[in-house]
């Protein structure tokens, strides 16, 4: 189904639902269109629409959900990563599933797969929160390479990270020579609101090796589920949290690591003098977006919100980024797999 757009109509929604069903054995719910117009979330961010078409569906016997990351593939289609070790290919326009492959580690064990980047040769770079790790996969799901990870970022007792709070975001920076992964939460010894962003660099024809590391200060009580390169050296950063009985907080920031201190040799990040953290500027609190007729299955400050965890820049147009977000439903009846289309105007 198409995203609910500014000019959505019942006829258009029914047509999109037909496209989705025709793609294969994906079971989609009834197509319902919003009569509400898209609108502004902030001066910098516009919500064009959303879709719940893939919520609680299956494709070739695999549950379509648990979406933890998105990336644009080399052919313009979308790659959608499930944290249950599945990688889906989606139609970029309709979101219809086209393919699915299972991922595993070198021993055939499932991953807690969270971050995704498609390299220039079409191979997939995928993070897992288990160790954490970054692996390179072929298009058919074979492990090709495992990148080294600094010991402090490993899960305790091997390192200082907390299980299930490690590499969530992954992105390739302009030129494809630098890969950046974002920790979801702080490691022990660091201030609880400072998370580490780790990079790897490669020379032409050489593999990625660990490079600079940076500190990023989150808003109180929030973590980092995703990062995406903007194309000019800056980053889009999602911050997210959840409060029972209240719902999700999801904020979108523009972050600039270009003048930040390399903290790879700093044992404890506590906001000390002499360490320049990544600077950030709020683009939008997504609770301020128009709801567009969305409904929530549990309390939310805005019924549009859910557990938003995935993000991809799908196009660029004169300083505006076309961006797709998706929520991770955790295969939970009280949560929704929802896709959101945004337009983001970057400040200079």
Secondary structure, 3 states (H helix, E strand, C coil): CCCCCCCCCHHHHHHHHHHHHHCCCCCCCCCCCCCCCCEECCCCEEEEEEECCCCCEEECCEEECCEEEEEECCCCCEEEEECCCEEEEECCCCCCEEEEEECCCCCCCCCCEEEEEECCCCCEEEEECCCCEEEEECCCCCEEEECCCCHHHCECCCCCECCCCCEEEEEECCCCCEEEEEECCCCCCCCCCEEEEEEEECCCCCCCEEEEEEEEECCCCCEEEEEEECCCCEEEEEEEEEECCCEEEEEEEEEECCCCCCCCCCCCCCCCCCCCCCEEEEEEEHHHCCCCCCCCCCCCCCCCCCCEEEEEEEEEECCEEEEEEEECCCCCCCCCCCEEEEEEECCC
